Amino acid sequence: HEIKELLNKVNPRMTRHTLFEVTQSHLELDGNAFWLLAKDGTEQVREIWPLRPDKVTIIPDNENALMVGGYIYRQKNGQKIQLEADDVIHFADFNSEGDYPFPVRGVGRVQAASLAIDTNNFSREWNRVFFQNSAIPNILLKTEAALDPDAYKQLQEKFKESFQGMAKAHKPMLLEGGLEIEKLDVTAKDMDFVKQLVSSRDEILGIFRVPKSILGIVEDVNRANAEASIFTFMRGTITPKMQYIVDTLNEFLLTKFEGTEDLFFTFESPVPQNRERIVKEYSAGHNKWLTTNDIRRAEGLPETTSGNEILAPVNLVPVDRVEPKKVVKLKAKPQAKEEEVADEDTDVDKTIKETTRKFVNELFEKKKGKKKKKVAKVEENQNLNPAQVAKFVDIWKQGLGDRRDQVIPIVQEYFDEQEKAVLKFLRASLKGLKRKEYSLKQAETLLPDREDQLQAIIDLMTPLYRQFLEESGQQGAELVDTEFTFDPTADVAQDFITERAQFFAQSINDTTFNELFATLEEGLANDETLTQLSQRVADVYDKTRDFRTDMIARTEVSAISNFGNSEGQKQAGATQKMWIVVTPEDDPCLIEGEVVPIDDVFSNGLESPPAHPNCQCNTIPIF
């Protein structure tokens, strides 16, 4: 990918390693790091140059104070270069005194440790000067005799010549002429520099969160706490720094490239594995919930022929096994001899259609729950004439099409957002894991809670249900009485909307998540990468958009429209209903003209259409 090429060769004078070394050093020193993104004539990023943070000034946006309007970079010659906000990536550590949420500069750890660092430096400088000045404390030479300026200068120069410097330290001193020595300050011993240096060192290490053993300081260190220190350092210090840089790149660099919506940067965790704990987990789970091949895959070893079996302790004989899943294939329906046979569906297409047909059929379970009964002949009363029926059928079909066009984009949008949520959850679930560790995860743990997905589609579909119910209810009522006004607020109508929305949401999510579970389970068994697992998720939703969305829209529109049509006829006073076949495609539809009392079921066990996913049938009133 082009962004990978960019990071592999960031600019003509730097390697990727150098860029990240400079970036992290700037963050430690100043709390800020700036990348200048050099672009070509097409606004594509071609090079990355780190900027000295102490020479960069952040300019707030004039119109929106929460945003950065740009940056100014000051060169050594004093020249100022103005940079666009979009051309710079700002890495900033937290600033406890920052005026958030407005743009602020970060604070580095060196700045936070400045007092301890200065104390350490001053102590060392004091010792350096101490040795330069004859390695003895400052003294005062006293005499009762009066000294003229020349004598004073001569005495001072002679004293420095004899005693100043490390090579002349500890030479014997002879005093004459009544000279006496008086000490002015404390000695190096009095200063206790060793303890002072140790104290400053420990304070600095604490601010940088670096254990002493990392620096090779072995006082009070044994193997156990040394290993624990390395683990703590990698997990508590290095990992957060790596995570911050990766998160910044995902948010502000990756988004500058097209086609990266499903891509993201990650990193391999530097935290060393606790092999003792891992071995204990393997030992505890082996032949219980882990097979031999589960463990071998996690360790990057080839599988054995019998390693997928769970073995019992008694003679280690197989007592349980995971049977391969059976794939249900849709049997082709016999075609009439005179029809030409179209291209045959693949096994995958047949499986998808069978799964979808099964889902759609579930939508009618509530209606078909009533026991079928033989339909008695009903004496017909007033009926619509053929012309009226034909006109009603045309209006009915047009209404179904218009409503279906409203449902399809909403369902597609829902599946699009759900796909993003599933992919995000999948990546988060596998974050920090190595590929060989994926197989230890259960497929259901890689998917978000399906119950959390229900309310979104309920909220999207409920307003449409109300609209369709009101339209079809009024249409059905006017077949009986053109002056009648349908009441969509009736309890039976509102109950239907609530129950139907809940049932619809549960059904489509169960179908989708079952397909996701099956394909991810297969991917984990095949030891696939995160990219391959993500593609499996995308494939499920691609097939959903291609096939299921239209089928779902047809089914829901027909169900809600027929309920509204039937309820409108009841409210207007119809006593009987007649099944009208619009486009017969299946045996359940072959009951054209069947008449039953308004509250009874037809001979196919339904109170009203639809009888199958593509059914466009309806009922007309007899009154």
ZANUFI-792621 format. One record per residue (C-alpha): x, y, z; residue in one letter; residue number from 1. Coordinates in steps of 0.001 Angstrom, whole numbers, m for minus. Layout:
residues N
REC     east    north       up  res    n
REC        X        Y        Z    a  NUM
...
This chain:
residues 623
REC     east    north       up  res    n
REC        0        0        0    h    1
REC     1192     3553     m697    e    2
REC     1106     4538     2967    i    3
REC     3343     1586     3797    k    4
REC     5780     2712     1112    e    5
REC     5709     6224     2587    l    6
REC     6664     4993     6061    l    7
REC     9346     2678     4685    n    8
REC    11033     5635     2946    k    9
REC     9926     8731     4811    v   10
REC    12273    11195     3087    n   11
REC    15606    11180     1200    p   12
REC    17697    11576     4384    r   13
REC    15903     9497     6989    m   14
REC    14907     5920     7616    t   15
REC    11678     4949     9325    r   16
REC    13655     4068    12450    h   17
REC    15248     7522    12549    t   18
REC    11887     9238    12117    l   19
REC    10344     7422    15070    f   20
REC    13506     7868    17166    e   21
REC    13404    11638    16566    v   22
REC     9649    11707    17237    t   23
REC     9924     9895    20561    q   24
REC    12944    11972    21611    s   25
REC    11055    15197    20923    h   26
REC     8118    13915    22967    l   27
REC    10378    13073    25916    e   28
REC    12247    16391    25757    l   29
REC     9508    18843    24863    d   30
REC     6232    16919    25096    g   31
REC     5566    17742    21432    n   32
REC     6543    16302    18070    a   33
REC     5559    17689    14684    f   34
REC     5560    15957    11301    w   35
REC     5536    18069     8160    l   36
REC     3719    16198     5383    l   37
REC     5289    17163     2064    a   38
REC     2747    16802     m750    k   39
REC     2993    16712    m4524    d   40
REC      886    18612    m7035    g   41
REC    m2033    16222    m6548    t   42
REC    m2091    16800    m2769    e   43
REC     m741    13302    m2112    q   44
REC     1678    12908      813    v   45
REC     5093    11913     m535    r   46
REC     7530    12686     2309    e   47
REC     7525    13144     6085    i   48
REC     9893    15576     7825    w   49
REC    10125    15969    11623    p   50
REC    10217    19579    12882    l   51
REC    12006    20856    15977    r   52
REC     9156    21383    18434    p   53
REC    10753    24400    20142    d   54
REC    10640    26261    16826    k   55
REC     6951    25549    16101    v   56
REC     4152    27888    17156    t   57
REC      503    26761    17097    i   58
REC    m1898    29282    15533    i   59
REC    m5575    28935    16616    p   60
REC    m8256    29152    13950    d   61
REC    m9824    32620    13716    n   62
REC   m13327    31265    13146    e   63
REC   m13269    28260    15474    n   64
REC   m11076    28587    18546    a   65
REC   m11292    24845    19167    l   66
REC    m9437    24111    15934    m   67
REC    m5868    24739    14789    v   68
REC    m5651    27329    12021    g   69
REC    m2039    26607    11131    g   70
REC     1551    26557    12376    y   71
REC     4562    28875    12156    i   72
REC     8076    27429    11949    y   73
REC    11008    29698    12861    r   74
REC    14303    29054    11088    q   75
REC    17753    29821    12520    k   76
REC    18013    32991    10445    n   77
REC    14817    34282    12013    g   78
REC    12665    33680     8945    q   79
REC     9144    32438     9695    k   80
REC     7441    29832     7524    i   81
REC     3661    29496     7710    q   82
REC     2339    25930     7459    l   83
REC    m1208    24756     6773    e   84
REC    m2910    22832     9569    a   85
REC    m3602    19923     7207    d   86
REC      114    19638     6370    d   87
REC     1252    19025     9954    v   88
REC      612    16175    12396    i   89
REC      995    17224    16029    h   90
REC     1930    14619    18635    f   91
REC     1396    16062    22120    a   92
REC     1769    14579    25590    d   93
REC     m727    15585    28256    f   94
REC     m370    19070    29718    n   95
REC    m1909    19356    33192    s   96
REC    m2060    23138    32821    e   97
REC    m3368    23061    29250    g   98
REC    m6449    25082    28328    d   99
REC    m8354    22096    26950    y  100
REC   m10327    21693    24675    p  101
REC    m8475    24518    22916    f  102
REC    m5227    23680    21077    p  103
REC    m2372    23355    23584    v  104
REC     1235    22257    23614    r  105
REC     2192    19133    25493    g  106
REC     4639    18806    28381    v  107
REC     7550    16370    28153    g  108
REC     8945    14195    30903    r  109
REC    12231    16102    30858    v  110
REC    10278    19267    31643    q  111
REC     8425    17477    34434    a  112
REC    11734    16224    35852    a  113
REC    13579    19520    35338    s  114
REC    14051    20261    39051    l  115
REC    15530    16833    39777    a  116
REC    17709    17041    36656    i  117
REC    18965    20528    37586    d  118
REC    19753    19372    41119    t  119
REC    21742    16455    39747    n  120
REC    23610    18673    37277    n  121
REC    24403    21322    39897    f  122
REC    25775    18647    42229    s  123
REC    28081    17329    39560    r  124
REC    29182    20836    38588    e  125
REC    29959    21639    42238    w  126
REC    32192    18579    42416    n  127
REC    33894    19480    39136    r  128
REC    34707    22987    40310    v  129
REC    35785    21583    43665    f  130
REC    38537    19565    42002    f  131
REC    39521    22447    39763    q  132
REC    39980    24663    42804    n  133
REC    42629    22543    44527    s  134
REC    40185    19925    45850    a  135
REC    39759    21750    49149    i  136
REC    36934    23927    50390    p  137
REC    37094    27679    49965    n  138
REC    39301    29273    52649    i  139
REC    40152    32700    53947    l  140
REC    43765    33784    54648    l  141
REC    43935    36170    57611    k  142
REC    46758    38399    58805    t  143
REC    47015    41272    61231    e  144
REC    49566    42997    59012    a  145
REC    48397    45570    56522    a  146
REC    48809    44526    52874    l  147
REC    49134    46985    50054    d  148
REC    47499    46096    46688    p  149
REC    50720    44764    45199    d  150
REC    51374    42489    48170    a  151
REC    47744    41249    48114    y  152
REC    47947    40441    44409    k  153
REC    51302    38717    44796    q  154
REC    49996    36551    47653    l  155
REC    46890    35530    45679    q  156
REC    48861    34561    42564    e  157
REC    51425    32620    44579    k  158
REC    48679    30683    46377    f  159
REC    46923    29715    43106    k  160
REC    50240    28733    41517    e  161
REC    51072    26439    44392    s  162
REC    47730    24821    45183    f  163
REC    45075    25270    42435    q  164
REC    44190    22224    40253    g  165
REC    43680    18512    40775    m  166
REC    47392    17701    40274    a  167
REC    48365    19948    43176    k  168
REC    45751    18750    45617    a  169
REC    46830    17789    49145    h  170
REC    50271    19533    48920    k  171
REC    51596    20751    52253    p  172
REC    51039    24415    52912    m  173
REC    53558    26631    54766    l  174
REC    52328    29957    56118    l  175
REC    54504    32831    57285    e  176
REC    54163    36438    58209    g  177
REC    51354    35809    60653    g  178
REC    48978    34281    58068    l  179
REC    46118    32161    59397    e  180
REC    43527    29967    57575    i  181
REC    39776    30149    58181    e  182
REC    37287    27751    56446    k  183
REC    34284    29495    54825    l  184
REC    31863    26640    53881    d  185
REC    31185    22961    54292    v  186
REC    33264    20161    52850    t  187
REC    32255    17691    50160    a  188
REC    31714    15155    52910    k  189
REC    29385    17546    54650    d  190
REC    27441    17925    51409    m  191
REC    26893    14099    51213    d  192
REC    26836    14139    47414    f  193
REC    26486    10359    47092    v  194
REC    23093    10305    48752    k  195
REC    22071    13424    46854    q  196
REC    22952    11858    43494    l  197
REC    21146     8617    44346    v  198
REC    18068    10541    45429    s  199
REC    18036    12616    42230    s  200
REC    18590     9510    40124    r  201
REC    15680     7645    41688    d  202
REC    13405    10657    41293    e  203
REC    14272    10986    37600    i  204
REC    13802     7258    36986    l  205
REC    10417     7428    38694    g  206
REC     9264    10300    36479    i  207
REC    10349     8411    33368    f  208
REC     8897     5168    34781    r  209
REC    12139     3239    34220    v  210
REC    13104      484    36707    p  211
REC    16726      562    37942    k  212
REC    17401    m2923    36623    s  213
REC    16754    m1717    33056    i  214
REC    19818      551    33400    l  215
REC    21958    m2225    34857    g  216
REC    21754     m946    38437    i  217
REC    21763    m4224    40325    v  218
REC    21526    m3106    43945    e  219
REC    18669    m4968    45661    d  220
REC    17952    m6814    42380    v  221
REC    17452   m10540    41905    n  222
REC    16222   m12540    38945    r  223
REC    12592   m12559    40054    a  224
REC    12196    m8822    40531    n  225
REC    14388    m8118    37478    a  226
REC    11995   m10079    35250    e  227
REC     9025    m8420    36925    a  228
REC    10632    m5018    36319    s  229
REC    11086    m5746    32617    i  230
REC     7471    m6887    32328    f  231
REC     6213    m3787    34158    t  232
REC     8428    m1472    32090    f  233
REC     7247    m2916    28784    m  234
REC     3576    m2954    29770    r  235
REC     3370      317    31711    g  236
REC     5914     2494    29877    t  237
REC     6738     1275    26373    i  238
REC     3316      m70    25330    t  239
REC     1411     3196    26069    p  240
REC     3998     5167    24072    k  241
REC     3640     2817    21108    m  242
REC     m144     2883    21405    q  243
REC     m223     6694    21396    y  244
REC     1840     6948    18209    i  245
REC     m232     4258    16479    v  246
REC    m3505     5937    17494    d  247
REC    m2273     9294    16191    t  248
REC    m1281     7760    12851    l  249
REC    m4671     6041    12527    n  250
REC    m6519     9268    13285    e  251
REC    m4491    11865    11396    f  252
REC    m2262    10165     8780    l  253
REC    m4238     7160     7560    l  254
REC    m7315     9287     6881    t  255
REC    m5394    11348     4323    k  256
REC    m5343     8382     1942    f  257
REC    m8337     7141      m26    e  258
REC    m9621     3602      401    g  259
REC    m8285     3230     3948    t  260
REC   m11644     3149     5748    e  261
REC   m11142     m514     6663    d  262
REC    m7382     m250     7337    l  263
REC    m5600      594    10561    f  264
REC    m2118      548    12078    f  265
REC    m1310    m1765    14940    t  266
REC     1824    m3046    16656    f  267
REC     3199    m6206    18179    e  268
REC     3117    m6024    21938    s  269
REC     6626    m5712    23435    p  270
REC     5425    m7246    26702    v  271
REC     7250   m10565    27179    p  272
REC     5056   m13602    27495    q  273
REC     4696   m15293    30827    n  274
REC     5599   m18742    29596    r  275
REC     4945   m20329    32976    e  276
REC     1370   m19016    33000    r  277
REC      800   m20064    29371    i  278
REC     2055   m23586    30045    v  279
REC     m246   m23811    33071    k  280
REC    m3210   m22764    30910    e  281
REC    m2304   m25376    28313    y  282
REC    m1943   m28041    30989    s  283
REC    m5251   m27142    32612    a  284
REC    m7168   m27066    29331    g  285
REC    m5563   m29942    27434    h  286
REC    m8116   m32652    26649    n  287
REC   m10784   m30597    28395    k  288
REC   m11506   m27480    26324    w  289
REC    m8242   m27454    24325    l  290
REC    m7188   m30103    21836    t  291
REC    m3583   m30912    21006    t  292
REC    m3902   m29016    17737    n  293
REC    m5349   m25962    19512    d  294
REC    m2120   m25730    21475    i  295
REC       97   m26502    18480    r  296
REC    m1595   m23790    16401    r  297
REC    m1101   m21268    19205    a  298
REC     2599   m22140    19275    e  299
REC     2965   m21956    15494    g  300
REC     3489   m25689    15102    l  301
REC     1994   m27929    12385    p  302
REC    m1114   m29903    13298    e  303
REC    m1088   m33641    13857    t  304
REC    m3515   m36039    12202    t  305
REC    m5302   m37001    15424    s  306
REC    m4740   m33760    17299    g  307
REC    m8327   m32528    16984    n  308
REC    m9723   m35166    19309    e  309
REC   m10511   m34764    22998    i  310
REC    m8985   m37720    24861    l  311
REC   m10143   m39157    28165    a  312
REC    m7652   m40086    30889    p  313
REC    m8609   m43781    30734    v  314
REC    m6264   m45262    28136    n  315
REC    m6513   m41952    26226    l  316
REC    m9314   m43099    23934    v  317
REC   m11398   m40583    21982    p  318
REC   m14643   m39798    23799    v  319
REC   m15732   m36656    22014    d  320
REC   m15126   m34869    18741    r  321
REC   m16308   m31788    16922    v  322
REC   m18315   m32880    13920    e  323
REC   m17926   m30820    10729    p  324
REC   m20877   m28540    10062    k  325
REC   m23305   m29681     7444    k  326
REC   m23994   m27244     4636    v  327
REC   m27643   m27083     3652    v  328
REC   m28051   m26821      m90    k  329
REC   m31211   m25657    m1793    l  330
REC   m32626   m28265    m4125    k  331
REC   m33517   m26886    m7503    a  332
REC   m37232   m26699    m8203    k  333
REC   m38294   m28748   m11261    p  334
REC   m38813   m26537   m14299    q  335
REC   m41444   m26913   m16975    a  336
REC   m40135   m28715   m20023    k  337
REC   m40751   m25796   m22338    e  338
REC   m38764   m23376   m20117    e  339
REC   m35132   m22805   m20864    e  340
REC   m32847   m23637   m17963    v  341
REC   m30919   m20566   m16785    a  342
REC   m27383   m20686   m15503    d  343
REC   m27307   m22867   m12404    e  344
REC   m26586   m21237    m9060    d  345
REC   m23364   m22106    m7335    t  346
REC   m23428   m23994    m4043    d  347
REC   m22732   m20728    m2218    v  348
REC   m25666   m18972    m3927    d  349
REC   m27956   m21870    m3127    k  350
REC   m26893   m21886      499    t  351
REC   m27468   m18143      850    i  352
REC   m30901   m18367     m749    k  353
REC   m31856   m21315     1428    e  354
REC   m30761   m19454     4562    t  355
REC   m32685   m16354     3525    t  356
REC   m35776   m18338     2587    r  357
REC   m35631   m20015     5992    k  358
REC   m35430   m16581     7665    f  359
REC   m38336   m15182     5681    v  360
REC   m40454   m18226     6386    n  361
REC   m39840   m17638    10087    e  362
REC   m41528   m14264     9713    l  363
REC   m44823   m16052     9036    f  364
REC   m44651   m18465    11972    e  365
REC   m46945   m16344    14111    k  366
REC   m49585   m16304    11426    k  367
REC   m49288   m19989    10660    k  368
REC   m49496   m20917    14309    g  369
REC   m53228   m21162    14092    k  370
REC   m54601   m24556    13272    k  371
REC   m55846   m24967     9737    k  372
REC   m59461   m25817     9359    k  373
REC   m61661   m26730     6499    k  374
REC   m63242   m23628     5049    v  375
REC   m66986   m23765     4965    a  376
REC   m68811   m22305     2034    k  377
REC   m69867   m18792     2853    v  378
REC   m72802   m17117     1276    e  379
REC   m71402   m14049     m446    e  380
REC   m72964   m10661       11    n  381
REC   m72124    m7524    m1948    q  382
REC   m68872    m7842    m3866    n  383
REC   m66572    m5625    m5972    l  384
REC   m66976    m6011    m9709    n  385
REC   m64014    m7219   m11840    p  386
REC   m63153    m3692   m12990    a  387
REC   m62987    m2470    m9409    q  388
REC   m60828    m5440    m8410    v  389
REC   m58447    m4854   m11331    a  390
REC   m58093    m1184   m10433    k  391
REC   m57479    m2045    m6782    f  392
REC   m54808    m4603    m7749    v  393
REC   m52959    m2020    m9864    d  394
REC   m53027      516    m7042    i  395
REC   m51970    m2207    m4600    w  396
REC   m48936    m3253    m6652    k  397
REC   m47876      358    m7119    q  398
REC   m48139      929    m3371    g  399
REC   m46028    m2133    m2601    l  400
REC   m43331     m940    m4991    g  401
REC   m43256     2591    m3577    d  402
REC   m43033     1340        0    r  403
REC   m40381    m1202     m889    r  404
REC   m38270     1622    m2361    d  405
REC   m38464     3399     1003    q  406
REC   m37452      342     3008    v  407
REC   m34462     m835      933    i  408
REC   m32132     2151     1570    p  409
REC   m32946     2127     5288    i  410
REC   m32171    m1575     5652    v  411
REC   m29002    m1134     3581    q  412
REC   m27899     1758     5780    e  413
REC   m28528     m350     8867    y  414
REC   m26435    m3225     7529    f  415
REC   m23669     m777     6503    d  416
REC   m23450      656    10017    e  417
REC   m23671    m2794    11570    q  418
REC   m20804    m4002     9372    e  419
REC   m18626    m1123    10595    k  420
REC   m19508    m1935    14206    a  421
REC   m18741    m5644    13727    v  422
REC   m15385    m4926    12046    l  423
REC   m14436    m2451    14773    k  424
REC   m15325    m4972    17493    f  425
REC   m13406    m7730    15675    l  426
REC   m10244    m5623    15509    r  427
REC   m10563    m4568    19130    a  428
REC   m11033    m8200    20217    s  429
REC    m7836    m9316    18459    l  430
REC    m5813    m6221    19283    k  431
REC    m2448    m7053    20791    g  432
REC    m2717   m10751    19924    l  433
REC     m437   m12583    17583    k  434
REC    m1936   m14492    14682    r  435
REC    m1228   m17845    16277    k  436
REC    m3215   m16756    19333    e  437
REC    m6399   m16028    17346    y  438
REC    m7441   m19681    17360    s  439
REC    m7692   m19628    21160    l  440
REC   m10562   m17149    20873    k  441
REC   m14156   m18309    20494    q  442
REC   m15979   m16985    17426    a  443
REC   m18822   m15512    19475    e  444
REC   m16348   m13400    21489    t  445
REC   m15291   m11660    18263    l  446
REC   m18808   m10314    17668    l  447
REC   m20616    m7527    19520    p  448
REC   m23679    m8347    21591    d  449
REC   m26447    m8970    19070    r  450
REC   m29055    m7668    21506    e  451
REC   m27384    m4251    21352    d  452
REC   m28079    m4151    17605    q  453
REC   m31855    m4591    17895    l  454
REC   m32970    m1135    18969    q  455
REC   m31296      586    16020    a  456
REC   m33363    m1241    13376    i  457
REC   m36504     m969    15521    i  458
REC   m36073     2808    15648    d  459
REC   m35524     2937    11881    l  460
REC   m38462      736    10894    m  461
REC   m41169     1787    13367    t  462
REC   m41937     5149    11667    p  463
REC   m42270     3335     8326    l  464
REC   m44543      723     9882    y  465
REC   m46833     3487    11132    r  466
REC   m46855     5192     7737    q  467
REC   m47536     1988     5778    f  468
REC   m50212      862     8237    l  469
REC   m52049     4168     7960    e  470
REC   m51874     4201     4144    e  471
REC   m52950      589     3610    s  472
REC   m55543      775     6399    g  473
REC   m57239     3755     4783    q  474
REC   m57060     2012     1412    q  475
REC   m58751    m1108     2796    g  476
REC   m61420      908     4612    a  477
REC   m62350     2827     1456    e  478
REC   m63054     m462     m330    l  479
REC   m65984     m815     2086    v  480
REC   m66950     2805     2682    d  481
REC   m65364     5678      766    t  482
REC   m66283     8101     3563    e  483
REC   m64782     6009     6377    f  484
REC   m61603     7211     8158    t  485
REC   m59236     4505     9334    f  486
REC   m58013     4756    12950    d  487
REC   m54302     3774    13100    p  488
REC   m54175     4421    16859    t  489
REC   m56367     1429    17690    a  490
REC   m54789     m922    20220    d  491
REC   m54636    m3848    17799    v  492
REC   m52799    m1703    15242    a  493
REC   m50279     m323    17737    q  494
REC   m49664    m3768    19223    d  495
REC   m48992    m5154    15757    f  496
REC   m46411    m2428    15033    i  497
REC   m44568    m3050    18306    t  498
REC   m44565    m6840    18018    e  499
REC   m43705    m6846    14323    r  500
REC   m40765    m4445    14758    a  501
REC   m39353    m6535    17608    q  502
REC   m39826    m9802    15731    f  503
REC   m38339    m8367    12541    f  504
REC   m35263    m6985    14338    a  505
REC   m34674   m10247    16199    q  506
REC   m35045   m12351    13056    s  507
REC   m32707   m10428    10741    i  508
REC   m30053   m10089    13446    n  509
REC   m30177   m13770    14343    d  510
REC   m29741   m14692    10685    t  511
REC   m26858   m12253    10160    t  512
REC   m25014   m13142    13354    f  513
REC   m25418   m16873    12757    n  514
REC   m23767   m16461     9354    e  515
REC   m21001   m14316    10886    l  516
REC   m20422   m16867    13631    f  517
REC   m20156   m19730    11149    a  518
REC   m17724   m17964     8818    t  519
REC   m15505   m16608    11627    l  520
REC   m15397   m20038    13250    e  521
REC   m14173   m21455     9958    e  522
REC   m11614   m18650     9611    g  523
REC   m10220   m19272    13084    l  524
REC    m9964   m22982    12351    a  525
REC    m7983   m22131     9195    n  526
REC    m5565   m19925    11203    d  527
REC    m6438   m16882     9081    e  528
REC    m5078   m13355     9520    t  529
REC    m7058   m10360    10757    l  530
REC    m7336    m9140     7166    t  531
REC    m8777   m12475     6051    q  532
REC   m11234   m12566     8954    l  533
REC   m12312    m9000     8166    s  534
REC   m12889   m10010     4547    q  535
REC   m15145   m12837     5709    r  536
REC   m17265   m10299     7576    v  537
REC   m17376    m8067     4502    a  538
REC   m18440   m11021     2330    d  539
REC   m21414   m11737     4603    v  540
REC   m22638    m8159     4320    y  541
REC   m21960    m8012      569    d  542
REC   m24255   m10999       78    k  543
REC   m26770    m9418     2443    t  544
REC   m26877    m6260      350    r  545
REC   m27091    m8218    m2905    d  546
REC   m29882   m10609    m1974    f  547
REC   m31345   m10390     1512    r  548
REC   m32097    m6665     1579    t  549
REC   m34536    m6825    m1332    d  550
REC   m36181    m9973       32    m  551
REC   m36522    m8418     3498    i  552
REC   m38062    m5267     2030    a  553
REC   m40587    m7258      m20    r  554
REC   m41618    m9347     2968    t  555
REC   m42002    m6520     5465    e  556
REC   m43873    m4228     3067    v  557
REC   m46295    m6997     2133    s  558
REC   m46859    m8025     5768    a  559
REC   m47557    m4547     7136    i  560
REC   m49604    m3510     4089    s  561
REC   m51802    m6605     4240    n  562
REC   m52370    m6198     7958    f  563
REC   m53372    m2566     7441    g  564
REC   m55608    m3483     4496    n  565
REC   m57368    m6202     6506    s  566
REC   m57703    m4047     9639    e  567
REC   m59122    m1177     7596    g  568
REC   m61774    m3484     6127    q  569
REC   m62715    m4699     9621    k  570
REC   m63033    m1163    11001    q  571
REC   m65218     m145     8034    a  572
REC   m67653    m3010     8694    g  573
REC   m66689    m5808     6268    a  574
REC   m68006    m9200     7346    t  575
REC   m66088   m11433     4918    q  576
REC   m62838   m11349     2940    k  577
REC   m61692   m12839     m369    m  578
REC   m58125   m13877    m1251    w  579
REC   m56938   m12185    m4459    i  580
REC   m53913   m13670    m6232    v  581
REC   m51783   m10994    m7908    v  582
REC   m48719   m12941    m9100    t  583
REC   m49049   m16625    m8109    p  584
REC   m45644   m18256    m7612    e  585
REC   m46297   m21009    m5107    d  586
REC   m48960   m23469    m3991    d  587
REC   m50015   m21394     m943    p  588
REC   m51152   m18683    m3370    c  589
REC   m53420   m20960    m5382    l  590
REC   m56564   m20098    m3437    i  591
REC   m57829   m17392    m5774    e  592
REC   m61334   m16266    m4843    g  593
REC   m61548   m18142    m1537    e  594
REC   m63965   m16366      840    v  595
REC   m63993   m16690     4642    v  596
REC   m65466   m14689     7546    p  597
REC   m63456   m11550     8273    i  598
REC   m61875   m12946    11477    d  599
REC   m61177   m16488    10209    d  600
REC   m58092   m17958     8559    v  601
REC   m57948   m19167     4966    f  602
REC   m57356   m22782     4019    s  603
REC   m53581   m22153     3942    n  604
REC   m53637   m21276     7659    g  605
REC   m53114   m17523     7216    l  606
REC   m55379   m14635     8164    e  607
REC   m54013   m12621     5233    s  608
REC   m51108   m12588     2778    p  609
REC   m48157   m12812     2297    p  610
REC   m47878   m16559     1884    a  611
REC   m44211   m16564      806    h  612
REC   m41360   m14046      420    p  613
REC   m42311   m12760    m3043    n  614
REC   m46055   m12849    m2460    c  615
REC   m47993    m9751    m3579    q  616
REC   m51466   m11149    m2896    c  617
REC   m54091    m9229     m958    n  618
REC   m57669    m9510      210    t  619
REC   m60804    m7617     m736    i  620
REC   m63861    m7180     1460    p  621
REC   m67235    m8827     1058    i  622
REC   m69937    m6674     2644    f  623
